Amino acid sequence: MTSLQNEKVPTMRAVVVRTPGGPEALTLTEVPIPAPGAGQVLVRVEATAVNPVDVATRTGMLVEAGLVSPRPVTGVGWDVAGRVESVGAGVIEFAVGDRVIGLRDRLDLSLGTYADYLVLDAAALAPAPRGLSAVEAATLPLNGLTAAQALDLLDLPPGGTVLVTGAAGAVGGFAVELAAQRGWRVVANADAADEEFLHGVGAEWFVPRTDDLADAVRRLVPGGVDAAVDAAVLGLPAFGAVRNRGVFVSVVAGAAPTPLRGISVREQWVAADGAALARIAELAENRRLTIRVAETFPLADAAKAHHRMAEGKLRGRLVLVP
C-alpha cells in the first residue's frame, strides 16, 4: 500500500435526511470535508439558524411540492456564520480567517449548513457584522434577504403604506424594520403581546391577529394599503386589505391569491446575494436591525431544536452551534 493510500481523508460532521419524517429523521453523519472550486469558499461553520424551511426539507414537503427531486441524502440548513477556511481559484474578496455570513439557496444538494464546513460561491457571502457573535449573525441571511427582496418588489414612494403579516416573526420583524427605514408607513399584524415591540421597530399602526384583518386595516388606512408582505401566509384576509391596483407579495410558493382588482400578485423566492447581504450586515452592525435569538443547541442536537420549533411561541431564531 502506498503512502498516498495510507493518508486519511479529512472528514466532518453533517446533519442530513435520508428518509423524510419527524425530527428523528435528522441524522448526524460523517462525510469528507468538501473542497472549494473556482470562485468558491470553504467556510468553517460557527453557527447556523433553524428555519421553517428546514422542517419542510426534513418532512419531504419540498419533494411533494415538486420543488426538488428525491435524493438518497438531502442536506439541511440555509444560514451560515463562520470563518473562511480556504478559497478556490479566482476568489479575491475573501481571505483565510475572514468572518463571513452567507446563504445556501440551492435545494438540490446533499450537504446544507447543518455541518462543520460548507462550500459556497463567493458571491453568496458577505463580511460578518462586527460586534455581533456568530450566533447572532447566523440569524441574518435567509430572513434578512427574504424581507429585503420582498420589499424590493413593492417599489413604493416615500410615505407609501405597507401591511406586514406575521410581523413579529423572523421575516416579518425584519420587513417592518426595513420598510420603516425606507420611509414607508407600516401596519403590523401579529399577536397582541407583540404590539410594543413592533411599534419599537417602526410600525406606525398595529392590528391584532384576532381582528378581521381587512376591515381593521381599512379603518386605519381608508381605501386599503398600497402593498402587503404576507409573511404569515394568510392569503385572502391580507389580500382584502390592499387597495385596488396595489401590490401583494407572498413569501411561500402557491400561497398567493388570484390577482383580483388589478392587484399585482408576486411570489418572493429568496436568492443568495452577497452585495445585498453586506448591506443587511451593515444595518445590523449599526444596530439598525433587531437581532433576536431564542435558544442555541449543539449541532448534534438538531432533532431537539426541531422539537423545540414545533412547540412554537418563539420570539427569535433557534441556532445550532457546531
KEKE-3310 file (N, C-alpha, C; in steps of 0.2 Angstrom, whole numbers, plus 5000, padded with zeros to 4 digits):
npx = (5004:5003:5010:5001:4989:4988:4985:4973:4957:4951:4938:4921:4907:4890:4873:4860:4846:4839:4828:4813:4804:4799:4807:4817:4822:4833:4849:4865:4880:4896:4906:4917:4927:4922:4929:4933:4929:4933:4930:4924:4921:4927:4919:4921:4910:4902:4890:4873:4857:4840:4826:4809:4809:4818:4811:4802:4810:4815:4804:4800:4792:4796:4799:4787:4780:4786:4797:4810:4820:4818:4831:4845:4852:4849:4854:4853:4848:4851:4856:4872:4886:4902:4920:4932:4940:4947:4950:4944:4951:4953:4946:4945:4939:4938:4948:4958:4953:4944:4929:4913:4896:4883:4872:4864:4856:4852:4842:4845:4856:4867:4873:4870:4869:4869:4882:4899:4908:4906:4904:4902:4898:4908:4900:4889:4892:4895:4904:4905:4894:4902:4905:4894:4890:4894:4883:4872:4874:4871:4857:4854:4855:4845:4832:4834:4837:4826:4816:4821:4821:4808:4802:4808:4801:4790:4791:4788:4784:4791:4782:4773:4761:4761:4756:4762:4761:4762:4771:4779:4787:4802:4805:4795:4797:4810:4805:4796:4805:4814:4806:4801:4812:4814:4806:4792:4775:4770:4759:4757:4754:4750:4752:4743:4752:4764:4763:4770:4783:4783:4779:4791:4800:4797:4784:4769:4756:4746:4738:4729:4731:4718:4708:4697:4706:4706:4696:4700:4712:4708:4701:4711:4718:4710:4703:4712:4729:4744:4752:4756:4765:4765:4770:4765:4758:4744:4735:4720:4713:4723:4725:4713:4715:4722:4723:4714:4724:4735:4750:4754:4763:4768:4778:4779:4778:4764:4755:4749:4735:4722:4725:4715:4705:4715:4726:4743:4751:4763:4776:4789:4804:4818:4835:4852:4863:4877:4881:4869:4867:4878:4874:4863:4870:4878:4868:4864:4876:4876:4866:4854:4845:4835:4841:4836:4838:4832:4835:4850:4858:4868:4876:4874:4862:4852:4839:4833:4832:4823:4811:4809:4806:4794:4786:4783:4778:4790:4801:4811:4826:4830:4846:4860:4875:4890)
npy = (4994:5011:5027:5037:5030:5027:5039:5048:5053:5069:5072:5078:5082:5081:5085:5076:5071:5056:5048:5055:5063:5064:5075:5065:5061:5068:5065:5063:5062:5057:5064:5067:5082:5095:5102:5119:5125:5134:5151:5149:5147:5139:5137:5137:5132:5141:5144:5141:5145:5139:5136:5137:5132:5122:5112:5109:5103:5092:5084:5081:5089:5098:5090:5084:5095:5097:5104:5100:5086:5069:5063:5052:5057:5071:5088:5099:5116:5133:5146:5153:5157:5160:5156:5159:5145:5141:5146:5145:5145:5161:5169:5184:5192:5187:5181:5168:5165:5176:5183:5178:5179:5169:5163:5148:5144:5134:5120:5107:5099:5088:5092:5104:5118:5114:5108:5105:5111:5121:5123:5137:5148:5163:5174:5172:5176:5187:5200:5197:5205:5217:5216:5208:5192:5175:5167:5177:5183:5173:5173:5182:5180:5171:5176:5190:5193:5188:5197:5209:5207:5205:5217:5225:5222:5229:5243:5256:5274:5286:5287:5278:5265:5250:5234:5221:5205:5192:5199:5199:5188:5180:5184:5194:5203:5209:5214:5224:5233:5236:5241:5253:5260:5263:5273:5271:5269:5258:5245:5233:5216:5205:5194:5201:5203:5207:5220:5232:5229:5229:5242:5248:5245:5251:5251:5260:5258:5245:5229:5218:5200:5193:5201:5205:5206:5213:5223:5229:5235:5244:5253:5260:5264:5271:5265:5256:5248:5252:5241:5224:5213:5196:5188:5179:5170:5172:5174:5177:5185:5195:5200:5206:5218:5226:5240:5244:5240:5239:5231:5214:5203:5187:5175:5162:5148:5146:5150:5162:5173:5174:5187:5199:5214:5221:5220:5218:5203:5194:5181:5179:5172:5169:5174:5170:5183:5192:5205:5212:5206:5211:5224:5222:5216:5227:5236:5229:5229:5242:5243:5244:5235:5223:5210:5194:5180:5165:5152:5142:5127:5112:5106:5092:5090:5093:5088:5090:5104:5105:5099:5108:5119:5115:5116:5129:5147:5155:5169:5174:5167:5149:5142:5133:5126:5121)
npz = (5000:4996:5002:4999:4999:5012:5018:5027:5023:5026:5037:5042:5053:5048:5047:5040:5029:5026:5025:5024:5037:5055:5068:5071:5059:5056:5054:5061:5053:5046:5034:5020:5021:5010:4996:4990:4974:4959:4961:4973:4991:5006:5021:5038:5049:5061:5067:5063:5058:5063:5053:5047:5034:5034:5041:5031:5022:5029:5031:5019:5011:5002:4991:4988:4984:4972:4971:4972:4967:4972:4983:4988:4999:5008:5011:5025:5030:5028:5032:5037:5048:5050:5048:5035:5028:5017:5000:4983:4966:4959:4969:4976:4985:4998:5012:5020:5036:5037:5044:5040:5033:5026:5013:5008:4995:4986:4984:4980:4985:4994:5005:5018:5028:5041:5047:5049:5040:5025:5008:4998:4984:4982:4979:4986:4999:5013:5022:5040:5052:5062:5079:5082:5088:5081:5083:5083:5071:5062:5061:5051:5036:5028:5033:5033:5020:5013:5018:5013:4999:4996:5000:4990:4979:4980:4976:4981:4984:4995:5010:5007:5010:5020:5023:5035:5038:5051:5058:5069:5068:5061:5047:5046:5056:5052:5040:5044:5050:5040:5030:5037:5038:5025:5023:5023:5028:5040:5043:5056:5059:5071:5086:5100:5111:5105:5102:5107:5105:5091:5087:5092:5083:5072:5066:5062:5064:5072:5071:5079:5079:5080:5075:5062:5048:5035:5037:5048:5045:5034:5041:5048:5037:5025:5011:5009:5010:5001:4998:5003:5013:5014:5026:5035:5028:5026:5015:5008:5018:5021:5008:5006:5012:5004:4993:4977:4963:4969:4977:4981:4990:4992:5002:5001:4990:4979:4988:4986:4982:4969:4957:4959:4956:4950:4957:4959:4960:4968:4970:4982:4980:4989:4985:4985:4988:4989:4989:4993:5005:5012:5014:5023:5033:5037:5042:5053:5060:5064:5073:5068:5064:5072:5081:5086:5096:5101:5107:5109:5102:5102:5087:5086:5092:5084:5081:5093:5093:5082:5088:5097:5090:5084:5096:5096:5100:5099:5100:5090:5083:5083:5085:5079:5085:5079)
capx = (5000:5007:5009:4996:4983:4988:4983:4966:4953:4948:4930:4917:4900:4885:4866:4857:4840:4839:4821:4809:4800:4799:4814:4821:4824:4839:4854:4871:4884:4902:4907:4923:4926:4922:4935:4931:4931:4934:4925:4920:4925:4926:4918:4921:4903:4902:4883:4868:4850:4835:4821:4803:4810:4822:4806:4799:4815:4815:4797:4799:4787:4798:4799:4780:4778:4789:4802:4816:4819:4820:4838:4846:4854:4847:4857:4848:4850:4852:4861:4879:4890:4908:4926:4935:4945:4951:4947:4946:4954:4949:4942:4949:4935:4939:4954:4958:4952:4939:4922:4908:4890:4881:4866:4864:4849:4850:4838:4847:4862:4867:4875:4867:4873:4870:4888:4906:4911:4902:4907:4898:4900:4910:4895:4884:4894:4897:4908:4900:4894:4907:4901:4889:4893:4892:4876:4868:4875:4868:4850:4853:4855:4839:4826:4835:4837:4819:4812:4823:4819:4801:4801:4811:4796:4784:4793:4783:4787:4791:4775:4768:4758:4763:4754:4766:4758:4767:4776:4783:4791:4809:4805:4791:4801:4815:4802:4794:4810:4817:4801:4801:4819:4813:4801:4786:4771:4769:4753:4760:4749:4753:4748:4743:4758:4769:4762:4775:4790:4783:4780:4798:4805:4795:4777:4765:4749:4746:4732:4730:4729:4712:4704:4696:4711:4705:4692:4704:4717:4705:4699:4717:4721:4704:4704:4717:4736:4747:4755:4756:4770:4761:4775:4761:4754:4736:4731:4714:4712:4728:4724:4707:4717:4726:4719:4714:4730:4741:4754:4753:4769:4768:4784:4778:4775:4757:4750:4746:4728:4721:4726:4709:4705:4721:4732:4749:4752:4770:4779:4796:4809:4824:4841:4858:4866:4882:4881:4863:4868:4883:4870:4860:4875:4880:4862:4864:4882:4875:4861:4848:4841:4835:4843:4833:4840:4828:4839:4855:4858:4874:4874:4872:4855:4847:4832:4830:4830:4816:4806:4808:4802:4787:4782:4780:4779:4797:4802:4818:4828:4834:4853:4864:4882:4894)
capy = (5000:5017:5032:5041:5026:5027:5045:5048:5059:5073:5072:5082:5080:5085:5083:5075:5067:5050:5046:5060:5061:5069:5077:5059:5059:5071:5060:5066:5058:5059:5064:5071:5089:5097:5107:5124:5125:5141:5156:5146:5147:5134:5141:5133:5134:5143:5145:5141:5146:5134:5139:5133:5128:5116:5107:5107:5099:5086:5080:5079:5093:5101:5085:5083:5101:5097:5109:5096:5079:5065:5061:5047:5061:5078:5092:5104:5122:5139:5151:5151:5162:5157:5159:5156:5140:5141:5149:5142:5149:5167:5172:5189:5196:5185:5178:5163:5168:5181:5181:5179:5176:5168:5159:5142:5144:5128:5114:5101:5097:5083:5095:5110:5122:5110:5104:5108:5115:5122:5127:5142:5153:5169:5179:5171:5178:5194:5200:5196:5211:5217:5217:5203:5185:5171:5165:5182:5184:5167:5174:5187:5179:5169:5180:5197:5194:5187:5203:5215:5206:5206:5224:5227:5220:5234:5249:5262:5280:5288:5288:5273:5261:5243:5229:5216:5200:5189:5205:5198:5183:5182:5188:5199:5208:5212:5218:5230:5237:5239:5246:5259:5264:5266:5279:5268:5268:5251:5242:5227:5212:5200:5193:5207:5204:5210:5227:5236:5228:5231:5250:5250:5244:5256:5251:5266:5255:5238:5226:5211:5194:5191:5206:5205:5210:5218:5228:5233:5239:5249:5258:5264:5267:5271:5263:5250:5249:5251:5235:5219:5207:5191:5184:5174:5166:5172:5174:5182:5191:5200:5202:5211:5225:5230:5244:5242:5241:5239:5225:5209:5198:5181:5173:5155:5146:5143:5153:5169:5173:5177:5194:5202:5221:5224:5220:5214:5197:5191:5177:5180:5167:5172:5172:5172:5190:5194:5213:5214:5203:5215:5230:5220:5216:5234:5238:5225:5231:5249:5242:5247:5229:5220:5203:5190:5173:5162:5147:5138:5120:5109:5103:5085:5091:5096:5085:5093:5110:5104:5098:5115:5124:5113:5118:5136:5153:5158:5176:5174:5160:5144:5142:5127:5128:5115)
capz = (5000:4995:5007:4997:5001:5019:5020:5029:5020:5032:5037:5046:5054:5045:5048:5034:5029:5021:5025:5027:5043:5060:5070:5072:5053:5056:5055:5061:5050:5045:5027:5018:5020:5003:4993:4986:4967:4956:4963:4979:4998:5011:5027:5044:5051:5068:5069:5058:5061:5061:5050:5045:5028:5036:5043:5025:5019:5033:5031:5012:5008:4996:4986:4987:4980:4965:4971:4972:4965:4978:4983:4993:5005:5007:5016:5029:5033:5024:5035:5039:5050:5052:5046:5029:5029:5011:4995:4977:4961:4957:4974:4979:4990:5005:5013:5026:5043:5037:5047:5035:5033:5019:5012:5004:4992:4982:4987:4977:4987:4999:5011:5020:5033:5047:5046:5052:5035:5020:5002:4995:4980:4985:4978:4991:5006:5014:5028:5045:5055:5068:5086:5083:5089:5076:5084:5081:5064:5058:5060:5046:5029:5025:5034:5031:5012:5011:5019:5009:4992:4996:4999:4983:4974:4981:4973:4983:4985:5002:5013:5005:5016:5019:5028:5036:5042:5054:5059:5075:5066:5059:5041:5047:5060:5048:5035:5047:5052:5034:5027:5040:5036:5018:5023:5022:5034:5041:5048:5058:5061:5075:5092:5104:5115:5101:5099:5110:5101:5084:5087:5094:5077:5066:5064:5064:5066:5074:5071:5082:5074:5082:5072:5055:5046:5030:5039:5053:5041:5031:5046:5049:5030:5021:5004:5009:5010:4995:4997:5008:5013:5018:5029:5039:5023:5027:5009:5006:5023:5019:5001:5006:5015:4999:4988:4970:4959:4974:4976:4986:4990:4996:5003:5001:4984:4979:4993:4984:4979:4962:4956:4958:4957:4947:4961:4956:4965:4967:4975:4983:4981:4991:4981:4988:4985:4994:4990:4997:5012:5015:5016:5029:5039:5039:5046:5060:5064:5066:5077:5064:5063:5079:5081:5091:5097:5106:5110:5105:5103:5099:5081:5087:5095:5079:5082:5099:5090:5078:5093:5101:5085:5084:5101:5095:5105:5099:5098:5089:5080:5086:5082:5080:5085:5079)
cpx = (5004:5006:5003:4989:4983:4985:4975:4963:4950:4941:4928:4911:4895:4878:4862:4850:4840:4832:4817:4805:4800:4806:4819:4824:4831:4844:4861:4876:4891:4904:4914:4922:4926:4927:4931:4933:4932:4929:4921:4925:4922:4925:4918:4915:4904:4895:4879:4861:4845:4829:4815:4805:4814:4817:4803:4804:4815:4809:4796:4794:4789:4798:4791:4777:4781:4794:4809:4815:4821:4828:4839:4848:4852:4850:4851:4851:4852:4857:4867:4882:4897:4915:4929:4940:4950:4947:4949:4949:4950:4946:4947:4946:4936:4946:4954:4957:4946:4932:4917:4901:4887:4874:4867:4857:4847:4847:4841:4854:4862:4870:4872:4872:4873:4876:4894:4909:4906:4905:4901:4901:4902:4904:4889:4886:4895:4901:4903:4900:4898:4902:4896:4893:4891:4885:4871:4868:4871:4860:4849:4851:4848:4833:4827:4834:4829:4815:4814:4821:4812:4799:4803:4805:4790:4785:4788:4787:4787:4784:4770:4766:4759:4760:4759:4762:4763:4773:4781:4788:4798:4809:4801:4794:4806:4811:4799:4799:4813:4812:4801:4807:4818:4808:4794:4782:4769:4763:4756:4754:4752:4749:4748:4749:4764:4769:4768:4782:4789:4783:4787:4802:4802:4788:4773:4758:4750:4739:4733:4728:4722:4706:4702:4701:4710:4701:4696:4709:4714:4702:4705:4719:4715:4706:4709:4724:4738:4750:4755:4762:4767:4766:4771:4757:4747:4732:4726:4713:4717:4727:4718:4709:4721:4721:4719:4721:4736:4746:4754:4759:4768:4776:4784:4775:4768:4752:4747:4739:4728:4722:4720:4710:4711:4727:4737:4751:4759:4772:4786:4800:4816:4830:4847:4861:4871:4882:4875:4864:4873:4879:4866:4864:4877:4874:4863:4870:4880:4869:4854:4843:4841:4836:4840:4835:4836:4832:4845:4855:4865:4871:4871:4865:4850:4840:4829:4828:4823:4810:4804:4804:4795:4783:4779:4782:4786:4797:4809:4820:4831:4841:4857:4871:4886:4900)
cpy = (5006:5022:5036:5037:5026:5034:5045:5054:5063:5073:5077:5079:5084:5081:5082:5072:5062:5048:5051:5058:5066:5071:5071:5058:5063:5067:5064:5060:5061:5059:5068:5078:5091:5102:5112:5124:5133:5145:5154:5147:5142:5138:5136:5136:5135:5143:5144:5141:5140:5137:5135:5129:5122:5110:5104:5102:5092:5081:5078:5083:5096:5096:5084:5089:5101:5102:5106:5089:5075:5063:5056:5051:5068:5082:5097:5110:5127:5144:5149:5157:5158:5160:5156:5152:5140:5144:5145:5147:5155:5171:5177:5193:5194:5181:5173:5167:5174:5179:5183:5176:5174:5164:5154:5142:5139:5122:5107:5098:5092:5086:5102:5114:5119:5105:5108:5113:5116:5125:5131:5146:5160:5174:5178:5173:5185:5195:5200:5203:5212:5219:5212:5196:5181:5169:5171:5183:5179:5168:5179:5185:5177:5174:5188:5198:5193:5193:5208:5214:5207:5213:5227:5227:5226:5240:5255:5268:5281:5289:5283:5268:5254:5239:5223:5211:5196:5193:5203:5192:5185:5186:5194:5205:5212:5217:5224:5235:5240:5243:5253:5263:5266:5271:5277:5268:5261:5249:5235:5223:5206:5199:5200:5208:5207:5217:5232:5235:5230:5239:5252:5249:5247:5255:5257:5263:5248:5235:5219:5205:5192:5195:5203:5209:5215:5224:5233:5238:5245:5254:5263:5267:5266:5269:5257:5252:5249:5245:5230:5214:5202:5186:5178:5169:5166:5172:5179:5187:5197:5204:5208:5218:5229:5234:5241:5244:5242:5233:5221:5204:5193:5178:5165:5153:5143:5146:5160:5168:5175:5184:5198:5210:5224:5224:5216:5209:5194:5186:5178:5174:5170:5169:5174:5178:5193:5202:5215:5212:5208:5221:5228:5219:5222:5237:5235:5228:5238:5249:5245:5241:5225:5212:5199:5183:5170:5157:5145:5131:5117:5106:5096:5085:5094:5094:5088:5100:5110:5103:5104:5120:5122:5115:5126:5141:5155:5165:5176:5167:5156:5143:5136:5129:5122:5115)
cpz = (5000:5001:5006:4999:5008:5022:5021:5026:5026:5032:5042:5048:5050:5047:5042:5035:5024:5020:5028:5033:5049:5062:5070:5065:5052:5058:5055:5058:5049:5037:5026:5018:5013:5002:4989:4979:4965:4958:4970:4985:5002:5018:5033:5048:5059:5071:5063:5061:5059:5059:5048:5038:5029:5038:5036:5021:5023:5032:5024:5008:5002:4990:4983:4983:4974:4965:4970:4970:4971:4977:4989:5000:5004:5013:5019:5031:5027:5026:5038:5042:5052:5049:5039:5031:5023:5006:4988:4972:4960:4963:4977:4985:4997:5006:5019:5032:5043:5041:5042:5037:5026:5019:5006:5001:4987:4986:4985:4979:4993:5005:5012:5025:5040:5047:5049:5047:5029:5014:4999:4989:4984:4984:4983:4998:5006:5021:5034:5049:5061:5074:5087:5084:5082:5076:5082:5074:5059:5057:5054:5039:5026:5026:5032:5023:5010:5012:5014:5002:4991:4996:4993:4978:4974:4977:4974:4984:4993:5004:5011:5011:5014:5025:5029:5040:5045:5056:5065:5073:5063:5053:5042:5051:5056:5043:5038:5048:5045:5030:5030:5038:5029:5017:5022:5028:5035:5046:5049:5061:5064:5081:5096:5109:5112:5099:5101:5106:5094:5083:5088:5088:5071:5064:5067:5067:5068:5074:5074:5078:5075:5078:5065:5051:5041:5033:5044:5050:5037:5035:5048:5042:5025:5014:5003:5008:5003:4993:5003:5007:5017:5021:5033:5035:5025:5021:5009:5012:5022:5013:5001:5009:5010:4994:4981:4967:4964:4972:4982:4985:4995:4997:5003:4994:4984:4984:4991:4981:4972:4962:4954:4959:4955:4951:4958:4962:4963:4972:4975:4985:4983:4986:4985:4984:4990:4995:4994:5004:5016:5018:5023:5035:5042:5044:5053:5064:5067:5071:5074:5062:5070:5078:5087:5091:5102:5110:5106:5107:5099:5092:5082:5090:5090:5079:5088:5097:5086:5082:5096:5096:5084:5090:5100:5100:5105:5097:5096:5086:5084:5082:5084:5080:5085:5084)
residu = (MET:THR:SER:LEU:GLN:ASN:GLU:LYS:VAL:PRO:THR:MET:ARG:ALA:VAL:VAL:VAL:ARG:THR:PRO:GLY:GLY:PRO:GLU:ALA:LEU:THR:LEU:THR:GLU:VAL:PRO:ILE:PRO:ALA:PRO:GLY:ALA:GLY:GLN:VAL:LEU:VAL:ARG:VAL:GLU:ALA:THR:ALA:VAL:ASN:PRO:VAL:ASP:VAL:ALA:THR:ARG:THR:GLY:MET:LEU:VAL:GLU:ALA:GLY:LEU:VAL:SER:PRO:ARG:PRO:VAL:THR:GLY:VAL:GLY:TRP:ASP:VAL:ALA:GLY:ARG:VAL:GLU:SER:VAL:GLY:ALA:GLY:VAL:ILE:GLU:PHE:ALA:VAL:GLY:ASP:ARG:VAL:ILE:GLY:LEU:ARG:ASP:ARG:LEU:ASP:LEU:SER:LEU:GLY:THR:TYR:ALA:ASP:TYR:LEU:VAL:LEU:ASP:ALA:ALA:ALA:LEU:ALA:PRO:ALA:PRO:ARG:GLY:LEU:SER:ALA:VAL:GLU:ALA:ALA:THR:LEU:PRO:LEU:ASN:GLY:LEU:THR:ALA:ALA:GLN:ALA:LEU:ASP:LEU:LEU:ASP:LEU:PRO:PRO:GLY:GLY:THR:VAL:LEU:VAL:THR:GLY:ALA:ALA:GLY:ALA:VAL:GLY:GLY:PHE:ALA:VAL:GLU:LEU:ALA:ALA:GLN:ARG:GLY:TRP:ARG:VAL:VAL:ALA:ASN:ALA:ASP:ALA:ALA:ASP:GLU:GLU:PHE:LEU:HIS:GLY:VAL:GLY:ALA:GLU:TRP:PHE:VAL:PRO:ARG:THR:ASP:ASP:LEU:ALA:ASP:ALA:VAL:ARG:ARG:LEU:VAL:PRO:GLY:GLY:VAL:ASP:ALA:ALA:VAL:ASP:ALA:ALA:VAL:LEU:GLY:LEU:PRO:ALA:PHE:GLY:ALA:VAL:ARG:ASN:ARG:GLY:VAL:PHE:VAL:SER:VAL:VAL:ALA:GLY:ALA:ALA:PRO:THR:PRO:LEU:ARG:GLY:ILE:SER:VAL:ARG:GLU:GLN:TRP:VAL:ALA:ALA:ASP:GLY:ALA:ALA:LEU:ALA:ARG:ILE:ALA:GLU:LEU:ALA:GLU:ASN:ARG:ARG:LEU:THR:ILE:ARG:VAL:ALA:GLU:THR:PHE:PRO:LEU:ALA:ASP:ALA:ALA:LYS:ALA:HIS:HIS:ARG:MET:ALA:GLU:GLY:LYS:LEU:ARG:GLY:ARG:LEU:VAL:LEU:VAL:PRO)
# end
